Amino acid sequence: MYEPVRKQKDILDKLKNVDVNVDIKWDEHTGIPLRVKGLLAKAEKKDPGMAAIEFMEVNKDLYLLNSVNKEMLVKRIDTDRIGARHVRMQQVYKELPVFGSEIIVHIDADDNIKGTTGKLTPEIDLPDKAKVTGEEALKTVLEDDKNNSRGKLHAEPTLMVLSQFVKEPHLVWHVTVDGIDKDLGGDETPAKWEYFVDALNGKVVWKYNNEQGHTRTTGSGIGTYAGSVTINTLHDHGTAKYLLEDQWVPSSARVITHDANGGYPPAPVSEDNNNNWSASGQGPDVDCHLYTRMVYDYYFTVHGRDSYDDAGADMHIYANCGSGWNNATWNGSYVKIGNGDGSRYNSLCALDIIAHEWTHAVTEHTAGLVYSNESGALNESMSDVFGALISGNWLIGEEPWLPTTAPALRNMEDPTNGGQYDPANPIDSSRAGHQPDHTGDQYTGYSDNGGVHINSGIMNKAAYLIATGGTHRGIRICEGLGRDVLGLIYYQALTTHLVSSSDFSDMRDAVLDSLDDLYSSNPHYSRWRASIINAFAAVGIGTAVTCPFTCWIAPMICPPSPHVLCPPAPGFVCPPAPYICPPAPDFVCPPSPMIVCPPSPYIACPPSPGLSCLPGPDPLPYDPYIRVKNPVITLKTDIIEIVGIGRETATLFKGSSISTLGDFLKATENSKKIAELSETLGISETRIHDWRKKTLVMLGEIK
């Protein structure tokens, strides 16, 4: 039995002067109380955290502490159902957390300190500087078990002290990864491994499987629209139920689908007995779950965005909301999807609608477009644009839409559906699936928050024209930019140029500025810029311009066409009028090797035979994609390749001798370095953490 030392006896005598029945249970190994119970002191209506700190400071000798202010931090304060407060305190050593070393100070509803429970570590004497980097510790973990190489890094390696669960304290890196373990039956089961790697010698000190009652699984299901699919689920060992929770996302984010069952949130997570989600009524749950993950993947892989807040927020979506509810909404915290009334809509858990709602969340966390008048219509249009890009066509809500008045809830290619929009009756027109496609027909009333769903058709038409080209209201779009480029430019506009009060005219400027940001050196730039200007002019915003001419044929050689015979000789020159070169795509390439004739739409002919063609050849096709993962990415790759970091910020890092991905990982290997870098460069720690996570994804170290 442990015998307290003199200074502990002195404190104990003082406590017993207040309550003679004070009871103490000692830790035989450390000599620190595991549990103290009795009326120990009066908190005197003070802040519970402050009261706990003062109590521990007065009685620090009992707990073998030197300075409570330096060795203890208030972690959280919990209040139970009878009004008692429980102040949980974390032990620290030279500002590093001591894993598993905590103590709880219990304060009752009358502000009496009634006891403490917990475990602390006395007299820690360790270096507080690591000799092994966090990156090296992670490598050790991934090499410890071949299955860990396929695991997911749950958090950045954290430097701390490990004293509980081992014989003596160690300075360690704490690393959490997914891997494989054996269950009681000897079968393989997914594991969430908590590793502790000695930060001085790089050896694994301790590890344990922290998969607590849930196992990541994959199930099968039949969606209302998705059909037969495989979905990521979770098995709850406690209830033997399967849950619609996707923890396979390449970050800390999760996709969690709830079943509102005809009601509204709060509602439980959707569950199933056998992980075969094909029962009656489960179709909307399957669609909502699968499609939300598809939305996450689009924003992450194309734009480098980690969930709607770009910080790995969980994505909660509620299926089966309301009784005959014909709507879907983002409320600032989660998405709600109705099942429709069977007359105007079936289940609204369609991919484009779900992408639409989650884009509202992205908009809230970026431009914050006010949901009223033109800024609100622009907000709605942004959601339609990304809904269309993710779903793959220009119709919004065509799957749940039941009326025969229009092909879908909204038609971005032709918002008026052949001129059916009636400016004199905008509300009924909008309900029938028709919208204006020009500011000349813009709704200016007070209904619909100033026409946010009505006037979004104007911006939708502009986006469609930018992507596809064509002619609208007599204005020609020089060259369609394509869906991929449209997505990159619109995301740039949404995240870096638009503000909460931006209107249609501001959107035009934002798109042009975004083109400058991303494609100013691209050979298509001049025509793309004119195309954007003309697309907005075609819907009534700004004035159209003449399309620039481009001709990549050898000098003085007229691009051949059905009107000009293709000679075999290289010396052929353009004939005099009336043999004027027609516009692309009527060109037919000649056999002569002296003539370079690229495919349309990259060619436009000179307007008369008096103008010579520009020298060729045609530029190589431009790859519009920005990818997070690249098979040739290495530690020596330039830091500019990190999605979202931008040229200016990359230059800022390079000014601090951080030029490559390897430099960046080394400079951000622990929280302290990140904080120092944040202060030096004036960049938030959150952004630096985010870029580090993306870097690890690029290098394939986070799956």
KENUSE-18921 format. One line per 3 residues: number of its first residue (from 1); their letters; for each residue x, y, z of C-alpha. Coordinates in Angstrom, 2 decimals, decimal comma, always signed. Each point is the difference from the previous one (the first is absolute). Layout:
N
NUM) a) X:Y:Z  ...
END
This chain:
703
1) mye) +0,00:+0,00:+0,00  +1,30:+3,41:-0,98  +1,18:+2,25:+2,82
4) pvr) -0,39:+3,73:-0,83  +3,06:+2,22:+0,33  +0,16:+2,83:+2,51
7) kqk) -1,32:+2,78:-2,24  -2,93:-2,17:-1,04  -0,84:-0,70:+3,64
10) dil) -0,01:+3,72:+0,75  -2,55:+0,66:-2,78  -2,09:-2,97:+1,08
13) dkl) -0,14:+1,30:+3,59  -1,30:+3,36:-1,27  -2,68:-1,69:-2,10
16) knv) -1,12:-2,07:+2,98  -0,42:+3,19:+2,01  -2,82:+0,83:-2,44
19) dvn) -1,38:-3,54:-0,28  +1,28:-2,69:+2,34  -1,42:-2,69:-2,30
22) vdi) +2,16:+0,88:-3,00  +0,83:-3,24:-1,81  +3,03:-0,52:-2,25
25) kwd) +0,97:-2,80:-2,35  +3,69:+0,06:-0,89  +1,82:-1,03:-3,16
28) eht) +2,54:-2,48:+1,39  +2,35:+0,58:-2,94  +0,07:+3,81:-0,14
31) gip) -1,05:+0,99:+3,52  -2,66:+2,37:-1,35  -3,68:-0,22:+1,08
34) lrv) -2,18:-1,82:-2,48  -3,12:+1,10:+1,83  -0,69:+2,53:+2,71
37) kgl) -3,52:+0,21:+1,41  -1,48:+2,34:+2,58  -0,87:+3,64:+0,62
40) lak) +3,34:+1,45:-1,07  -0,63:+3,73:-0,50  -2,55:+2,67:-0,90
43) aek) +0,03:+1,24:-3,61  -1,73:+3,23:+1,11  -2,01:+0,63:-3,20
46) kdp) +3,17:+0,28:-2,07  +0,41:-1,16:-3,56  +0,28:-3,81:+0,30
49) gma) +3,21:-0,13:-2,01  +1,63:+2,70:+2,10  -1,22:-1,64:+3,21
52) aie) +1,50:-3,34:-1,08  +3,36:+1,57:-0,86  +0,13:+1,85:+3,34
55) fme) -0,86:-3,16:+1,91  +2,71:-1,99:-1,78  +2,56:+2,78:+0,57
58) vnk) -0,71:+0,16:+3,74  +0,26:-3,80:+0,22  +2,70:-0,61:-2,62
61) dly) +2,29:-1,81:+2,46  -2,66:-2,68:+0,45  +0,18:-0,70:-3,74
64) lln) +3,80:+0,41:-0,17  -0,26:+2,99:-2,35  +2,37:+2,96:-0,11
67) svn) -2,18:+2,60:-1,73  -3,63:-0,60:-0,96  +0,02:+2,95:-2,40
70) kem) +2,88:-1,58:-1,94  -0,97:-3,66:+0,36  -3,80:-0,05:-0,35
73) lvk) -2,46:+1,32:-2,59  -3,78:+0,06:+0,26  -1,20:-2,31:-2,76
76) rid) -3,76:+0,36:+0,41  -2,76:+0,46:+2,56  -2,99:-2,35:+0,04
79) tdr) -3,23:+0,64:+1,92  -2,10:-3,00:+0,98  -3,76:-0,28:+0,46
82) iga) +0,17:+0,97:+3,70  +1,96:+3,16:-0,65  +3,45:-1,20:+1,08
85) rhv) +2,99:+1,20:-2,07  +2,88:-2,29:-0,90  +3,16:+1,82:-1,06
88) rmq) +2,22:-2,25:-2,11  +3,66:+1,07:+0,03  +2,83:-1,18:-2,26
91) qvy) +3,54:-0,39:+1,29  +2,66:+1,66:-2,16  +3,78:-0,08:+0,02
94) kel) +1,74:+3,02:-1,48  -3,19:+0,78:-1,94  -0,26:-3,57:-1,33
97) pvf) -3,06:-2,11:+0,94  +0,66:-3,05:+2,15  -2,09:-2,74:-1,57
100) gse) -2,48:-1,60:+2,40  +1,03:+2,22:+2,94  -3,14:+1,87:+1,05
103) iiv) -1,83:+0,91:+3,13  -3,62:+1,01:+0,60  -0,94:+2,45:+2,75
106) hid) -3,61:-0,51:+1,13  -2,01:+3,05:+1,11  -3,59:-0,51:+1,19
109) add) -3,00:+2,25:-0,67  +0,69:+1,92:+3,25  +3,55:+0,84:-1,14
112) nik) +1,69:-2,48:+2,31  +3,08:-1,80:-1,30  -0,90:-3,60:+0,81
115) gtt) +2,95:-1,93:-1,38  +2,40:-0,85:-2,78  +0,58:-3,05:-2,20
118) gkl) +2,66:-0,75:-2,57  +3,59:-0,95:-0,69  +3,02:+2,28:-0,15
121) tpe) +3,69:-0,59:-0,66  +2,53:+1,40:+2,50  +3,45:+1,42:-0,65
124) idl) +0,22:-0,28:-3,79  +3,52:+0,63:-1,22  +0,26:-0,21:-3,79
127) pdk) +1,30:+2,10:-2,90  -2,84:+1,98:-1,57  +1,59:+0,15:-3,47
130) akv) -0,43:-2,91:-2,41  +2,97:-1,52:-1,82  -2,36:-1,90:-2,32
133) tge) -2,40:+2,01:-2,17  -3,72:-0,60:-0,15  +0,42:-1,04:-3,63
136) eal) +2,59:-2,61:+0,97  -2,32:-1,27:+2,75  -2,80:-0,35:-2,53
139) ktv) +2,30:-1,96:-2,30  +0,86:-2,32:+2,89  -3,70:-0,61:+0,64
142) led) -0,74:-0,73:-3,66  +2,92:-2,44:-0,13  -0,94:-1,71:+3,28
145) dkn) -2,82:-1,91:-1,68  -0,54:-0,33:-3,76  -3,74:+0,52:+0,56
148) nsr) +0,63:+3,44:+1,49  +1,23:+1,26:-3,36  -3,61:-0,15:-1,12
151) gkl) -1,23:+1,75:+3,10  -1,21:+3,54:+0,43  +1,83:+2,59:+2,08
154) hae) -2,61:+1,28:+2,44  +1,99:+3,00:+1,25  +3,42:+1,55:-0,33
157) ptl) +2,75:-1,70:+2,08  -0,06:+1,65:+3,44  +2,95:+0,36:+2,34
160) mvl) -0,81:-0,96:+3,60  +1,15:-1,93:+3,06  -1,12:-3,60:+0,54
163) sqf) +0,19:-1,09:+3,64  -3,12:-2,02:+0,73  -0,16:-3,54:-1,47
166) vke) +3,82:-0,26:-0,13  +2,69:-0,58:+2,63  +1,68:+3,37:-0,36
169) phl) -0,79:+3,32:-1,74  +0,93:+0,53:-3,65  -0,04:+3,01:-2,28
172) vwh) -2,11:-1,34:-2,89  -1,74:+0,77:-3,25  -3,64:-1,06:+0,12
175) vtv) -1,18:-1,25:-3,42  -3,44:-1,41:-0,80  -0,55:-2,13:-3,11
178) dgi) -2,44:-2,56:-1,31  +1,19:-3,55:-0,37  -0,91:-3,62:+0,67
181) dkd) -0,36:-1,94:+3,27  -1,24:-3,46:+1,04  -3,35:-0,43:+1,75
184) lgg) -0,77:-2,59:+2,69  -0,66:-2,60:-2,66  +3,36:+0,60:-1,64
187) det) -1,51:+1,71:-3,04  +1,33:+3,22:-1,46  -1,89:+3,13:+1,01
190) pak) +0,60:+3,68:-0,71  +2,00:+1,82:+2,68  +0,64:+3,57:+1,01
193) wey) +3,57:-0,23:+1,28  +1,33:+2,49:+2,52  +3,79:-0,04:-0,28
196) fvd) +2,52:+1,58:+2,36  +3,45:+0,33:-1,58  +2,97:+1,05:+2,15
199) aln) +0,94:+3,48:-1,21  +3,63:-0,52:+1,06  +0,81:-3,36:-1,61
202) gkv) -2,88:-0,64:-2,44  -1,12:-3,32:+1,50  -3,64:-0,98:+0,56
205) vwk) -0,59:+0,23:+3,77  -3,63:-1,08:+0,12  -3,07:-0,38:-2,19
208) ynn) -3,63:-0,99:+0,45  -3,08:-0,51:-2,14  -2,46:+2,83:+0,63
211) eqg) -2,82:-1,38:-2,20  -2,71:+0,33:+2,62  -3,03:-2,11:-0,71
214) htr) -0,30:+1,16:-3,61  +1,54:-1,52:-3,10  +0,20:+1,67:-3,38
217) ttg) -1,77:-2,17:-2,54  -1,42:+0,14:-3,49  -3,61:-0,89:-0,63
220) sgi) -2,25:-0,36:-3,00  -3,14:+1,94:-0,71  -2,55:+1,00:-2,58
223) gty) -0,48:+3,73:-0,42  -3,09:+1,57:-1,45  +2,16:+1,55:-2,72
226) ags) +3,45:-1,53:+0,52  -1,24:-3,58:-0,43  +2,10:-2,87:+1,36
229) vti) +3,11:+1,45:+1,63  +2,67:-0,64:+2,61  +0,05:+2,46:+2,89
232) ntl) +2,33:+0,62:+2,92  -1,58:-0,80:+3,36  +0,89:-0,61:+3,63
235) hdh) -0,72:-3,03:+2,21  -0,98:+0,71:+3,60  +1,04:-3,05:+2,03
238) gta) -2,04:+1,17:+2,96  -3,33:-0,07:-1,83  +1,03:-2,34:-2,85
241) kyl) -1,41:+2,61:-2,37  +1,54:+1,47:-3,15  +0,00:+3,78:-0,32
244) led) +0,17:+2,35:-3,01  +3,24:+1,62:+1,06  +2,88:+0,28:-2,46
247) qwv) +3,39:+0,19:+1,75  +1,95:-0,78:-3,17  +0,26:+3,68:-0,93
250) pss) +3,65:+1,05:-0,56  +0,00:+2,42:+2,94  -1,56:+0,29:+3,45
253) arv) -3,38:+0,72:-1,61  -2,84:-2,53:+0,08  -3,16:-0,37:-2,05
256) ith) -2,90:-0,80:+2,33  -3,51:-0,68:-1,29  -2,99:+0,25:+2,31
259) dan) -3,51:-1,38:-0,48  -2,55:+2,69:+0,91  -2,78:-2,54:-0,67
262) ggy) -2,56:+2,61:-0,98  +1,04:+2,46:+2,69  +2,80:+2,53:+0,28
265) ppa) +3,37:+0,15:+1,78  +1,13:-1,06:+2,49  -0,25:-3,57:-1,20
268) pvs) +2,13:-3,14:+0,44  +2,60:-1,22:-2,44  -1,53:-2,36:-2,57
271) edn) +0,48:-3,62:+1,12  -0,47:-3,49:-1,39  +0,20:-3,54:+1,37
274) nnn) +2,00:-1,71:-2,76  +1,80:+2,75:-1,93  -2,18:-0,64:-3,05
277) wsa) -1,79:+3,32:-0,44  -2,69:-1,13:-2,42  -3,11:-0,01:+2,15
280) sgq) -3,04:+2,10:-0,87  +0,60:+3,63:+0,89  +3,81:-0,27:+0,16
283) gpd) +0,60:+1,25:-3,56  +0,19:+3,70:+0,96  +2,43:-0,81:+2,85
286) vdc) +2,29:-1,84:-2,43  -0,13:+2,83:-2,54  +0,64:+2,73:+2,56
289) hly) +2,94:-1,92:+1,46  +1,68:-0,91:-3,27  -0,57:+3,36:-1,68
292) trm) +1,28:+2,03:+2,96  +3,26:-1,96:-0,17  +0,16:+0,70:-3,76
295) vyd) -0,37:+3,72:+0,72  +2,80:-0,16:+2,58  +2,23:-1,82:-2,50
298) yyf) -0,64:+2,58:-2,74  +0,93:+2,97:+2,16  +3,00:-1,78:+1,50
301) tvh) +1,54:-1,48:-3,15  -0,80:+2,85:-2,43  +0,33:+3,04:+2,27
304) grd) +1,98:-1,35:+2,96  -2,84:+0,94:+2,37  -0,39:-2,13:+3,13
307) syd) -3,76:-0,08:+0,62  -2,26:+3,02:-0,27  +1,97:+2,07:+2,53
310) dag) +3,41:-1,06:-1,39  +0,88:-1,19:+3,48  -1,28:-3,57:-0,02
313) adm) -3,48:+0,61:+1,45  -2,31:-3,00:+0,26  -2,70:+0,04:-2,69
316) hiy) -3,36:-0,84:+1,61  -2,90:-0,57:-2,37  -3,59:-0,84:+1,03
319) anc) -2,02:-2,16:-2,38  -3,78:-0,50:+0,03  -0,80:+3,41:+1,49
322) gsg) -3,62:+1,07:+0,44  -3,23:-1,46:-1,26  -0,26:+0,74:-3,70
325) wnn) +2,64:+2,72:+0,36  +0,98:+1,36:-3,42  +3,28:+1,57:+0,96
328) atw) +3,67:-0,40:+0,84  +1,97:+2,50:+2,11  +3,30:+0,87:+1,61
331) ngs) -0,63:+1,58:+3,41  +3,54:+0,96:+0,99  +0,79:-3,32:+1,70
334) yvk) -1,43:-2,81:-2,10  -1,98:-0,86:-3,14  -3,66:-1,07:+0,11
337) ign) -1,58:-1,88:-2,91  -3,74:-0,55:-0,44  -1,64:-3,02:-1,58
340) gdg) -2,44:+2,06:-2,07  -3,75:-0,28:-0,20  -0,10:-2,37:-2,97
343) sry) -1,82:+2,66:-2,03  +2,62:+2,67:-0,68  +3,05:-1,92:+1,23
346) nsl) +1,15:-3,44:+0,93  +2,88:-0,34:+2,48  +2,33:+2,99:-0,35
349) cal) +3,12:-2,06:+0,87  +1,35:+0,50:-3,54  +3,69:+0,65:-0,68
352) dii) -0,40:+3,49:-1,46  -2,34:+1,10:+2,82  +2,34:-1,33:+2,69
355) ahe) +2,98:+1,67:-1,72  -2,10:+3,19:-0,21  -0,65:+0,02:+3,76
358) wth) +3,58:-0,78:+1,00  +1,17:+2,80:-2,31  -2,19:+2,36:+2,03
361) avt) +2,16:-1,11:+2,94  +3,19:+0,73:-1,96  -1,36:+3,42:-0,96
364) eht) -0,83:+0,78:+3,63  +3,59:-0,74:+0,99  +1,52:+1,98:-2,89
367) agl) -1,75:+2,94:-1,71  -2,97:-0,13:+2,39  -2,37:+1,31:-2,69
370) vys) -3,01:+1,58:+1,72  -3,13:-1,99:-0,84  -2,00:+2,88:-1,45
373) nes) -0,44:+1,77:-3,35  +2,91:-0,33:-2,46  +2,53:-1,30:+2,53
376) gal) -2,53:-2,66:+1,01  -0,70:-0,94:-3,63  +3,77:-0,23:-0,52
379) nes) +0,17:-2,23:+3,09  -2,66:-2,29:-1,50  +1,73:-0,01:-3,37
382) msd) +3,35:-0,98:+1,55  -1,72:-3,03:+1,52  -1,58:-0,87:-3,34
385) vfg) +3,31:+0,36:-1,85  +1,88:-2,37:+2,29  -3,01:-2,30:+0,17
388) ali) +0,15:-0,21:-3,80  +3,78:-0,49:-0,06  -0,18:-2,82:+2,52
391) sgn) -3,05:-1,73:-1,50  +1,15:+0,30:-3,62  -2,83:+1,80:-1,80
394) wli) -1,66:+3,42:-0,14  -3,34:-1,01:+1,55  -0,61:+0,53:+3,72
397) gee) -2,34:-2,36:+1,85  -1,19:-1,92:-3,07  -0,18:-3,33:+1,88
400) pwl) -2,48:+0,97:+2,74  -1,85:+2,53:-2,22  -3,49:-1,23:-0,98
403) ptt) -1,85:+2,87:-1,83  -0,10:-0,18:-3,80  +0,35:+3,78:-0,38
406) apa) +3,81:-0,18:-0,15  +2,75:-2,64:-0,25  +1,25:+0,79:+3,51
409) lrn) -0,30:+2,39:+2,90  +2,51:+2,25:-1,80  +1,49:-0,21:-3,47
412) med) +3,36:+1,75:-0,16  +0,34:-0,45:-3,77  -3,36:+1,70:-0,63
415) ptn) -1,46:+1,50:+3,18  -3,12:+1,16:-1,87  -0,66:-3,47:-1,49
418) ggq) -0,65:+1,35:-3,45  -1,31:+3,40:+1,07  -2,58:-1,23:+2,51
421) ydp) +1,15:+2,32:+2,80  -2,64:+2,73:+0,49  +1,42:+3,22:+1,51
424) anp) -3,56:+1,04:+0,87  -0,47:-3,13:+2,10  +3,47:-0,82:+1,38
427) ids) -1,07:-2,04:+3,04  -2,17:-2,49:-1,88  +2,58:-0,14:-2,81
430) sra) +2,72:-0,87:+2,47  -2,15:-2,68:+1,64  -0,54:-1,51:-3,45
433) ghq) +3,79:-0,22:-0,54  +0,46:+3,15:-2,11  +2,40:+2,86:+0,76
436) pdh) +1,20:+3,19:-1,73  +3,21:-0,23:-2,03  +0,64:+3,74:-0,32
439) tgd) -0,06:+3,01:+2,31  -2,66:+1,52:-2,25  -2,43:-2,51:+1,54
442) qyt) +1,44:+0,17:+3,51  -2,46:-0,22:+2,90  +0,18:+3,08:+2,26
445) gys) -2,68:-0,76:+2,60  +0,26:-1,04:+3,64  -1,15:-3,62:-0,21
448) dng) +2,51:-2,83:+0,09  +2,46:+2,18:+1,95  +0,11:+2,37:-2,95
451) gvh) +0,02:-2,75:-2,60  +2,88:-2,20:+1,14  -1,45:-3,11:-1,68
454) ins) -1,52:+1,91:-2,92  +2,93:+2,15:-1,10  +2,62:-2,69:+0,52
457) gim) -0,90:-1,07:-3,55  +1,80:+3,09:-1,34  +3,27:-0,99:+1,64
460) nka) -0,56:-3,66:-0,90  -0,26:+0,90:-3,69  +3,21:+2,02:+0,19
463) ayl) +1,85:-2,96:+1,54  -1,35:-2,36:-2,63  +1,12:+2,31:-2,81
466) iat) +3,48:+0,36:+1,49  +0,40:-3,77:+0,11  -1,57:-0,95:-3,32
469) ggt) +0,15:+3,06:-2,26  -2,71:+0,64:-2,56  -2,13:+3,06:-0,69
472) hrg) -2,67:+1,60:+2,18  -2,16:+2,99:-0,90  +2,21:+0,75:-2,99
475) iri) +3,28:+0,02:+1,95  +2,60:-2,60:-0,94  +2,16:-1,70:+2,62
478) ceg) +3,43:-0,33:-1,61  +0,98:-3,34:+1,50  -1,43:-2,19:+2,75
481) lgr) +2,42:-0,46:+2,88  -1,31:-3,43:+0,98  -1,48:-1,27:+3,26
484) dvl) +3,33:-0,61:+1,76  +1,36:+3,48:-0,59  -3,36:+1,50:+0,95
487) gli) +0,16:-1,84:+3,34  +3,51:+1,21:+0,78  -0,77:+3,60:-0,92
490) yyq) -3,31:+0,08:+1,89  +1,59:-1,51:+3,11  +2,74:+2,62:-0,18
493) alt) -2,64:+2,72:-0,30  -2,04:-1,37:+2,90  +2,93:-0,38:+2,36
496) thl) +2,20:+2,98:-0,84  -1,94:+2,77:-1,75  -3,68:+0,06:+0,99
499) vss) -1,21:+1,66:+3,20  -3,29:-0,37:+1,83  -1,73:+2,82:-1,89
502) sdf) +1,30:-0,83:-3,50  -2,54:+0,38:-2,82  -0,17:-1,18:-3,63
505) sdm) +2,39:+2,68:-1,23  +2,46:-0,89:+2,75  -0,21:-3,63:-1,08
508) rda) +1,08:+0,97:-3,52  +3,03:+1,80:+1,42  +0,77:-2,88:+2,36
511) vld) -0,02:-2,54:-2,83  +2,27:+2,18:-2,15  +2,37:+0,54:+2,93
514) sld) +0,03:-3,74:+0,65  +0,89:-0,63:-3,63  +2,93:+2,39:+0,47
517) dly) +1,02:-1,89:+3,15  +0,00:-3,45:-1,55  +0,46:+0,30:-3,76
520) ssn) +1,72:+3,28:-0,92  +2,85:-1,91:-1,70  -2,23:-2,50:-1,75
523) phy) -0,12:+0,24:-3,83  -3,81:+0,09:+0,16  -0,04:+2,96:+2,38
526) srw) -1,06:+2,75:-2,44  -2,86:-2,00:-1,46  -1,07:-1,29:+3,42
529) ras) -0,08:+3,54:+1,35  -2,12:+1,17:-2,92  -2,23:-3,04:+0,45
532) iin) -0,65:+0,87:+3,65  -0,72:+3,63:-0,86  -2,41:-1,05:-2,73
535) afa) -1,69:-2,65:+2,16  -0,91:+2,62:+2,58  -0,94:+2,50:-2,72
538) avg) -2,33:-2,64:-1,46  -1,99:-0,02:+3,25  -0,01:+3,80:+0,28
541) igt) +3,10:+0,76:+2,03  +2,64:+2,12:-1,72  +0,75:+0,51:-3,69
544) avt) +1,11:-2,64:-2,49  +3,40:+0,10:-1,73  +1,34:-1,30:-3,31
547) cpf) +1,52:-3,45:+0,23  +3,78:-0,04:-0,55  +1,20:-1,76:-3,18
550) tcw) +2,25:-3,00:+0,26  +1,59:-1,81:-2,92  +2,82:-2,48:+0,42
553) iap) +0,74:-0,57:-3,70  +3,31:+0,74:-1,73  +0,44:+3,64:-1,20
556) mic) -1,92:+0,95:-3,15  -1,63:-3,43:-0,18  -3,76:+0,19:+0,21
559) pps) -1,59:-2,67:+2,18  -1,74:-2,26:-2,52  -3,73:-0,57:+0,04
562) phv) -2,68:-1,45:-2,27  +0,30:+3,30:-1,91  +3,76:-0,33:-0,55
565) lcp) +1,56:-3,07:-1,62  +2,88:-1,61:+1,90  +3,08:+0,07:-2,28
568) pap) +2,90:-2,42:+0,45  +2,59:+2,74:-0,50  +1,31:+1,98:+2,98
571) gfv) +0,07:+3,26:-1,92  -3,72:+0,49:-0,24  -1,18:+3,44:+1,15
574) cpp) -3,45:+1,29:+0,83  -2,09:+0,69:-3,11  -1,61:+3,39:-0,51
577) apy) -3,56:+0,72:+1,05  -2,68:-1,32:-0,08  +1,87:-3,01:+1,35
580) icp) -0,11:+1,26:+3,58  +0,89:-2,52:+2,65  -3,08:-1,13:+1,90
583) pap) +0,07:-0,26:+3,78  +0,86:-3,21:+1,81  -0,96:-2,83:+0,16
586) dfv) -0,23:-0,21:-3,81  +3,73:-0,52:-0,49  +1,32:-3,05:-1,81
589) cpp) +3,68:-0,60:+0,57  +2,09:-0,17:-3,23  +2,59:-2,71:-0,68
592) spm) +2,88:+2,47:-0,28  +2,55:-0,30:+2,85  +0,52:+3,75:-0,21
595) ivc) -3,45:+0,70:+1,34  -0,86:-0,58:+3,62  -3,74:-0,22:+0,53
598) pps) -1,16:-0,58:+3,56  -3,53:-1,10:+0,91  -2,73:+2,46:+0,86
601) pyi) -1,02:+1,74:+2,20  +3,53:+1,40:+0,39  -0,06:+1,60:-3,48
604) acp) -1,75:+3,06:-1,39  +0,60:+1,17:-3,54  +1,15:+3,48:-1,06
607) psp) -3,02:+2,05:-1,14  +1,44:+0,69:-3,45  +2,70:-1,35:-2,35
610) gls) +1,98:+3,15:+0,61  +1,02:-1,21:+3,48  +2,75:-2,57:+0,41
613) clp) -0,39:-2,95:+2,32  +2,00:-0,04:+3,22  +2,83:-2,50:+0,28
616) gpd) -0,72:-3,42:+1,47  -0,03:-2,50:+1,45  -3,03:-0,34:+2,24
619) plp) +0,75:-0,11:+3,74  -0,28:-3,30:+1,78  -3,34:-0,67:+1,70
622) ydp) -0,12:+1,58:+3,45  -0,57:-2,24:+3,02  -2,41:+1,89:+2,27
625) yir) +0,19:-2,34:+2,96  +1,59:+0,81:+3,34  +0,68:-3,24:+1,82
628) vkn) +0,70:-0,61:+3,66  +1,86:-3,26:-0,59  +2,67:-0,35:-2,68
631) pvi) +2,06:-3,14:-0,58  +3,18:+2,04:-0,57  -0,34:+2,08:+3,17
634) tlk) +3,06:-0,33:+2,26  +1,50:+1,80:+2,97  +1,95:+2,11:-2,53
637) tdi) -3,19:+1,22:-1,75  -0,46:+3,78:+0,00  -2,30:+1,27:+2,76
640) iei) -2,18:+1,74:-2,61  -1,53:-3,42:-0,79  -1,94:+0,01:+3,30
643) vgi) -3,60:+0,61:-1,01  -1,21:+3,39:+1,15  +3,32:+1,40:+1,15
646) gre) +0,28:+2,53:-2,87  +3,03:+1,69:-1,52  +0,20:+2,89:+2,46
649) tat) -0,13:-2,22:+3,07  +2,47:-2,43:-1,57  +2,38:+2,93:-0,57
652) lfk) -0,47:+0,97:+3,65  +1,02:-3,50:+1,11  +2,98:-0,02:-2,36
655) gss) +1,16:+3,24:+1,62  +0,38:-2,06:+3,18  +1,98:-2,72:-1,82
658) ist) -3,02:-2,30:-0,31  +0,00:-0,87:-3,71  -0,94:-3,67:-0,28
661) lgd) -2,56:-2,35:+1,52  +2,78:-1,51:+2,08  +0,98:+3,44:+1,33
664) flk) -3,64:+0,69:+0,82  -0,53:-3,27:+1,89  +3,16:+0,54:+2,02
667) ate) -1,03:+3,56:+0,85  -3,45:-1,18:+1,16  +0,86:-3,27:+1,76
670) nsk) -1,54:+1,03:+3,32  -2,46:+2,47:+1,43  +2,71:+2,23:+1,41
673) kia) +1,70:+0,41:-3,39  -3,35:+0,68:-1,65  -0,76:+2,71:+2,55
676) els) +3,41:+1,61:-0,56  -0,43:-0,14:-3,77  -3,48:+1,49:+0,30
679) etl) +1,32:+2,92:+2,02  +2,96:+0,57:-2,33  -1,97:-0,04:-3,26
682) gis) -3,33:+1,35:+1,24  -1,90:-3,08:-1,20  -2,56:-1,73:+2,22
685) etr) +1,00:-3,28:+1,65  -3,19:-1,57:-1,39  +1,10:+0,68:-3,58
688) ihd) +3,49:-1,35:+0,65  -1,47:-3,17:+1,57  -2,25:-0,36:-3,04
691) wrk) +2,86:+0,34:-2,48  +2,04:-2,52:+1,97  -2,87:-2,48:-0,19
694) ktl) -0,31:+0,52:-3,76  +3,76:-0,49:-0,36  -0,19:-3,34:+1,76
697) vml) -2,86:-0,99:-2,30  +2,04:+1,01:-3,06  +2,90:-2,14:+1,19
700) gei) -2,31:-2,95:+0,60  +0,58:-0,12:+3,75  -3,67:+0,59:+0,76
703) k) -2,33:-2,33:-1,85
END
